Amino acid sequence: MDAVLIIPAYDPGTELAALIERIPPEAVLRIIVVDDGSGSETQRFFAECASLPRVTVLRHAVNLGKGAALKTAFNHVLCHYPSALGVITADADGQHLAGDILRVARSLAANPDRLVLGSRDFRGQVPLRSRLGNVITRNLVRLLIGGSLGDTQTGLRGIPRKLLPHLLRIRSSGYEFELDMLIAARHQGVPVAEERIATVYEPDNPTSHFNPLLDSMRIYFVLFRFGVLSLLTAAVDNFMFFLLYGVTGSIAQSQAGGRMLAVLFNYTAARRAVFLSDQAHRALLPKYLLLVVASGVASYGLIQVLLRVFPVPVIGAKLLAETALFVLNFLVQRDYVFRRENRPAATDWDRYYTSTPFAAKLTRKYTLGVLLRAMKRHLGTGAGSIVEIGGANSCFLDGILRELKPAAYHVIDNNAYGLGLLRKRSDGAGLHLHLQDVMAVEPGLQADMVFSVGLIEHFDRAGTRRAIDAHFRLLKPGGYALISYPTPTWLYRAARYLCELAGLWKFPDERPLLAGEVRAAAEGWGRVEFEKTLWPLVFTQRLMVVRKTES
């Protein structure tokens, strides 16, 4: 399985090499052991590990902590193993069985977009400090991330590759890093799955370097960060409120002034120190400001109610109102403001073909008109053959057949559902449907014109170039390729941002392309004869017409 096993180790014993030898060859792609500044007396154990097949040993000059050791290995994997789907982490103290490591590796392979936790049930002979620590931490984590997990401190985890870059940016470096990992997964929209594993503890757990007092304090400080930040924010807010109220005597003006100053302090700290979010300000700030306004209005209303019902001073009513809203503010920030939705990695074309948005029906008429004018200018009517790539359930077929009357019209797509819809609404005369991936098209057609609309932007840079190449492999010398793709104008960015904010964007893998990238790929095949930016589409497209070289 294409995952790398990572074992951070500090002054390990003989059980480290014994564990590695029990890992089945098919379980992982590579094994990385991180020597986290161990003493000279344990170097023989690392030498023994380094002599084993598939094992790489990385070293810290000094002890930096478990989190730092894991991040060193994560960075190594991202740099040296581009094909790895993720990593498996395991402890070096003998608490994880080879069979459980294999089980977690299989779970990650089956769910490569999920964080997999090897979850212990804490039954039997479990040290009291571990049992109590898990109960306390489990319940606090439930409040912090809004999910119930059976084992929040497990070191056996399957971590998807897409989460690793975000984990490298986390500042914590000790045992608290593993808790920060859960918070980061929550706010990156990475689902968490649990895989049941055995609970193994040696008597008194002698090889564990977990300090019950200091390390527990660091872990729980992660959980109390929001509370500390909220207290500091409340101090700033209430201090400004008190000053302004003394000057203006207006609760509304004082509330607004206090909130404005508190926002400047709270937003950055909440984003970076509490919720570990790296989302863009354009995605977070509107939601955050909406919460601030709503919370301010609610607080103002509560203050007025308290002043009328109870004989309390204004500042007392203010403190009571903010205290009452504390938990609600936290839950909204946790579940709405700073949480990244778990969006699919690719466009669901079946769903798109099932229910076409109304706006798309309007823009398609304009796009068809532009295509027809370009085709008539360069190809004329009565063309021999036309190929549409990515044209399942084509919205351009009828107009092109009517206006250009080609001898043959080919549609190439790998979406069987869309091709089936196209087959049902066509009489079949001159129409040829090909269920085929654009990345593997056969060059046998040699058409007069090949075109695509909204295709090449759904790949990475290498995939986009291959998709462009496919147009010309299907084209005879002297033929024309018409390629339409979204380009990142200010209008496109603004329209997409609003759609994403409203939850209406349906193309998560769409990558707006600069003209230079497309032109560089196309000019290797021929000459660019026409280009135009289609501004009326709002999600602005750029049309490029390229004539393939005769030879």
Beta strands, then each sheet from edge to edge (+ up, - down):
strand 1: 3-9
strand 2: 30-36
strand 3: 55-60
strand 4: 86-89
strand 5: 115-119
strand 6: 157-160
strand 7: 192-196
strand 8: 385-389
strand 9: 408-413
strand 10: 431-435
strand 11: 447-453
strand 12: 475-486
strand 13: 526-534
strand 14: 541-548
sheet 1: 3+ 2+ 1+ 4+ 6- 5+ 7+
sheet 2: 10+ 9+ 8+ 11+ 12+ 14- 13+
end
